[in-house]
Amino acid sequence: MDQLMPFISEVGFPIIVTLYLLYRIESKLDAVVQSIQSLPERLKKVE
């Protein structure tokens, strides 16, 4: 049990930060995908 606590404190924080950043990036990627999908429609309007 004494070896488990330092492991959790060393590994737990990077895991939490990684999950938080992945969550934030996911929402931005959704916006990029939506923009790319609407691009052909926008290009047709310009012509």
C-alpha positions in Angstrom: 0.0 0.0 0.0 2.9 2.3 0.7 4.1 2.0 -2.9 0.7 2.5 -4.4 0.2 6.1 -3.1 3.3 7.6 -4.7 2.4 5.8 -8.0 -1.1 7.3 -8.0 0.2 10.8 -7.2 2.9 10.6 -10.0 0.6 9.0 -12.6 -2.8 10.3 -11.6 -2.1 14.0 -12.3 -0.8 13.5 -15.9 -3.8 11.3 -16.7 -6.2 13.9 -15.4 -4.5 16.6 -17.4 -4.4 14.5 -20.6 -8.1 13.6 -20.3 -9.0 17.3 -19.8 -7.0 18.4 -22.8 -8.5 15.6 -25.0 -11.9 16.8 -24.0 -11.1 20.3 -25.0 -9.5 19.3 -28.3 -12.5 17.1 -29.2 -14.9 20.1 -29.2 -12.5 22.1 -31.3 -12.1 19.2 -33.8 -15.9 18.9 -34.1 -16.0 22.6 -35.1 -13.2 22.0 -37.7 -15.0 19.0 -39.1 -18.3 20.9 -39.4 -16.5 23.7 -41.2 -14.9 21.4 -43.6 -18.2 19.6 -44.4 -19.9 22.9 -45.1 -17.1 24.2 -47.3 -18.4 22.7 -50.7 -21.8 24.4 -50.1 -20.2 27.7 -49.3 -18.0 27.4 -52.5 -21.1 26.8 -54.6 -22.6 30.0 -53.3 -19.5 32.1 -54.3 -19.5 30.9 -57.9 
